[in-house]
Amino acid sequence: MKFTDYLFEEVKNIWQEYLEHPFIKELGEGTLPKEKFKNYLVQDYLYLKEFGKVFAMCLIKSKTIEEMNFFSRAISASIEYETAVHVSYMNKLGVPPKIAETCKYEITTDNYTSYMQAIALKGNLREIVISTMPCNWSYNYIGHYLLDNYKETLEGNYYKEWIDMYSEGKFDENLREWLDYVNYLCRDISNEERENLKEIFIKSSLHELEFWNMAYKETKEGDLCLV
Ligand SMILES: Cc1ncc(C[n+]2csc(CCO)c2C)c(N)n1
């Protein structure tokens, strides 16, 4: 069994909760209140900023130039490519990036990014990479679920651009590259390390669930932004 298949088996119940989450359901239906989406996007923009730094630590801990290039592309993917869709929506919703960057980090955003950054500082490359894997993998999982379940009504859905980004072919290819890389990195680990990596993967998956919960909860206007 591939290591990534083993990891998936361990979190599939948690990931199922993402698919059934009201935030995801309303995104698919196009009924999610824009205010909720705006607050989510701002927190996610801040999340991606911190996430990029996790890959910066991977770059420092890389052994080969090939690996360094891989992580350098991962940094760009997080803070250039993925944020482009955020910026497009944020501009439309009246929170351009400069304002978003002045917003307060919610405790959930802090908890998740601090968890990965602590591993990035003290862990090995395998631990760091595993802590980040629920991010791109579960978003692709959610993107495909939404595409399959709501394809008839996606035209005209305000959130189509977001759904498209996470389910498009380029993203699938990128994920495949990551899964192959993880299987290569973890090709001959001990049982003890396997357990440890599994725990990290589960923890990040739980942080993802908390992020969806945060995204759906009611926020008062002006709660999050400093300006
Ligand atoms: C809370 C949260 N979790 C995961 C992602 C998705 N994501 C984070 S990094 C990355 C790979 C580089 O783009 C992807 C797909 C997100 N946006 N927000």
The ligand as an SDF file (V2000), in Angstrom:
LIG
                    3D

 18 19  0  0  0  0  0  0  0  0999 V2000
   -6.8910   26.7360    5.2810 C   0  0  0  0  0  0  0  0  0  0  0  0
   -6.4580   26.3510    3.9150 C   0  0  0  0  0  0  0  0  0  0  0  0
   -6.0670   25.1010    3.7080 N   0  0  0  0  0  0  0  0  0  0  0  0
   -5.6600   24.7390    2.4880 C   0  0  0  0  0  0  0  0  0  0  0  0
   -5.6450   25.6360    1.4470 C   0  0  0  0  0  0  0  0  0  0  0  0
   -5.2290   25.2240    0.0780 C   0  0  0  0  0  0  0  0  0  0  0  0
   -3.8300   25.3830   -0.1340 N   0  0  0  0  0  0  0  0  0  0  0  0
   -2.9970   25.9140    0.7280 C   0  0  0  0  0  0  0  0  0  0  0  0
   -1.4280   25.8940    0.1260 S   0  0  0  0  0  0  0  0  0  0  0  0
   -1.8570   25.1430   -1.2380 C   0  0  0  0  0  0  0  0  0  0  0  0
   -0.8630   24.7640   -2.2790 C   0  0  0  0  0  0  0  0  0  0  0  0
   -0.2990   25.9300   -2.9500 C   0  0  0  0  0  0  0  0  0  0  0  0
   -1.2230   26.7140   -3.5950 O   0  0  0  0  0  0  0  0  0  0  0  0
   -3.1940   24.9480   -1.2590 C   0  0  0  0  0  0  0  0  0  0  0  0
   -3.8950   24.3530   -2.3530 C   0  0  0  0  0  0  0  0  0  0  0  0
   -6.0550   26.9460    1.7050 C   0  0  0  0  0  0  0  0  0  0  0  0
   -6.0600   27.8840    0.7540 N   0  0  0  0  0  0  0  0  0  0  0  0
   -6.4600   27.2830    2.9480 N   0  0  0  0  0  0  0  0  0  0  0  0
  1  2  1  0
  2  3  1  0
  2 18  2  0
  3  4  2  0
  4  5  1  0
  5  6  1  0
  5 16  2  0
  6  7  1  0
  7  8  2  0
  7 14  1  0
  8  9  1  0
  9 10  1  0
 10 11  1  0
 10 14  2  0
 11 12  1  0
 12 13  1  0
 14 15  1  0
 16 17  1  0
 16 18  1  0
M  CHG  1   7   1
M  END
$$$$
